[in-house]
Amino acid sequence: MVHIYIYTVTPDGEVRFSEHPRPTSQMHHPELVHGKEVIAAGMMNIQHNIIVAIDNESGHYAPDEDSVLLALQALRLWNAPISNDLRLDTRWSHFA
């Protein structure tokens, strides 16, 4: 089963994500960082404790396509468990 968590990446590279997956958690991205600035925000899909997908879906921060790459870079710096078949989805747009 795939679990979907919201995440943010702060300007200093700290990755924050919801404690519980959706739909159990109704947390929004600004709550993760107390409304402060982020360089990336979206959803990450986790299956068997491994990140299998990352996107830029955040209506509050409306991150651009490059934010997914920044998120991936931050996750790698933190040695997060990332699938070799990781799917990056940058198609989401708040204004689409």
Backbone hydrogen bonds in HBPLUS format (Angstrom, degrees):
<---DONOR---> <-ACCEPTOR-->    atom                        ^
c    i                          cat <-CA-CA->   ^        H-A-AA   ^      H-
h    n   atom  resd res      DA  || num        DHA   H-A  angle D-A-AA Bond
n    s   type  num  typ     dist DA aas  dist angle  dist       angle   num
A0003-HIS N   A0046-ILE O   2.82 MM  43  5.17 168.8  1.83 147.9 151.4     1
A0046-ILE N   A0003-HIS O   2.76 MM  43  5.17 165.0  1.78 154.6 159.9     2
A0022-ARG N   A0004-ILE O   2.75 MM  18  5.60 160.8  1.79 164.4 170.4     3
A0005-TYR N   A0044-MET O   2.93 MM  39  5.37 167.9  1.94 157.4 160.0     4
A0044-MET N   A0005-TYR O   2.79 MM  39  5.37 158.5  1.84 158.4 165.7     5
A0018-SER N   A0006-ILE O   3.08 MM  12  5.67 150.8  2.17 146.6 152.4     6
A0007-TYR N   A0042-GLY O   2.92 MM  35  5.56 151.7  2.00 145.4 146.4     7
A0042-GLY N   A0007-TYR O   3.13 MM  35  5.56 154.9  2.20 145.1 146.0     8
A0008-THR N   A0016-ARG O   2.78 MM   8  5.28 147.4  1.88 154.1 160.5     9
A0016-ARG N   A0008-THR O   2.89 MM   8  5.28 166.9  1.91 150.6 154.6    10
A0009-VAL N   A0040-ALA O   2.83 MM  31  5.00 144.1  1.96 146.0 141.1    11
A0039-ILE N   A0009-VAL O   2.78 MM  30  5.71 164.5  1.80 162.4 167.8    12
A0010-THR N   A0014-GLU O   2.92 MM   4  5.23 159.5  1.96 147.0 151.3    13
A0013-GLY N   A0010-THR O   2.81 MM   3  5.26 161.3  1.84 124.5 126.6    14
A0025-SER N   A0021-PRO O   2.86 MM   4  5.65 160.8  1.90 136.4 142.2    15
A0031-GLU N   A0028-HIS O   2.98 MM   3  5.60 137.3  2.17 118.7 130.0    16
A0032-LEU N   A0029-HIS O   3.01 MM   3  5.51 140.8  2.16 114.5 124.5    17
A0033-VAL N   A0030-PRO O   3.24 MM   3  5.51 137.6  2.43 102.2 112.5    18
A0034-HIS N   A0030-PRO O   2.82 MM   4  5.62  98.8  2.49 141.7 161.3    19
A0035-GLY N   A0030-PRO O   2.71 MM   5  4.39 156.4  1.76 135.9 137.8    20
A0036-LYS N   A0033-VAL O   3.10 MM   3  5.48 166.3  2.12 114.7 118.9    21
A0055-ASP N   A0043-MET O   2.89 MM  12  5.41 151.6  1.97 160.1 165.3    22
A0045-ASN N   A0053-ALA O   2.85 MM   8  4.99 158.0  1.90 134.3 141.5    23
A0052-VAL N   A0045-ASN O   2.81 MM   7  5.62 162.0  1.84 153.4 159.6    24
A0047-GLN N   A0050-ILE O   2.91 MM   3  5.36 160.3  1.94 154.9 152.3    25
A0050-ILE N   A0047-GLN O   3.07 MM   3  5.36 148.4  2.17 108.4 117.6    26
A0051-ILE N   A0081-PRO O   2.83 MM  30  6.15 172.2  1.84 158.8 156.4    27
A0083-SER N   A0051-ILE O   2.87 MM  32  5.82 170.9  1.88 160.5 157.9    28
A0087-ARG N   A0052-VAL O   2.98 MM  35  6.26 157.8  2.03 132.8 138.9    29
A0054-ILE N   A0087-ARG O   2.96 MM  33  6.46 151.7  2.04 162.0 168.7    30
A0089-ASP N   A0054-ILE O   2.91 MM  35  6.25 163.9  1.94 160.4 164.0    31
A0062-ALA N   A0058-SER O   2.78 MM   4  5.34 142.4  1.92 139.4 150.4    32
A0067-SER N   A0064-ASP O   3.15 MM   3  5.67 151.6  2.23 111.5 119.6    33
A0068-VAL N   A0065-GLU O   3.35 MM   3  6.17 154.9  2.41 120.1 123.8    34
A0069-LEU N   A0066-ASP O   3.08 MM   3  5.40 123.8  2.41 104.4 117.6    35
A0070-LEU N   A0066-ASP O   3.17 MM   4  6.57 151.1  2.25 148.1 156.7    36
A0071-ALA N   A0067-SER O   2.87 MM   4  6.14 150.8  1.96 145.8 153.8    37
A0072-LEU N   A0068-VAL O   2.95 MM   4  6.21 158.8  1.99 146.4 151.8    38
A0073-GLN N   A0069-LEU O   2.96 MM   4  6.15 160.0  2.00 144.8 150.2    39
A0074-ALA N   A0070-LEU O   2.96 MM   4  6.18 160.5  2.00 147.4 152.4    40
A0075-LEU N   A0071-ALA O   2.88 MM   4  6.12 161.6  1.92 153.8 159.0    41
A0076-ARG N   A0072-LEU O   2.95 MM   4  6.18 155.2  2.02 149.2 155.9    42
A0077-LEU N   A0073-GLN O   3.00 MM   4  6.29 152.5  2.08 146.0 153.6    43
A0078-TRP N   A0074-ALA O   3.08 MM   4  6.37 141.9  2.23 144.7 154.6    44
A0080-ALA N   A0075-LEU O   2.94 MM   5  5.30 174.5  1.95 156.0 154.8    45
A0079-ASN N   A0076-ARG O   2.95 MM   3  4.85 158.9  2.00 104.8 109.7    46
A0086-LEU N   A0083-SER O   3.25 MM   3  5.00 139.1  2.43 112.3 107.3    47
A0096-ALA N   A0093-SER O   3.18 MM   3  5.21 170.5  2.18 108.7 111.0    48
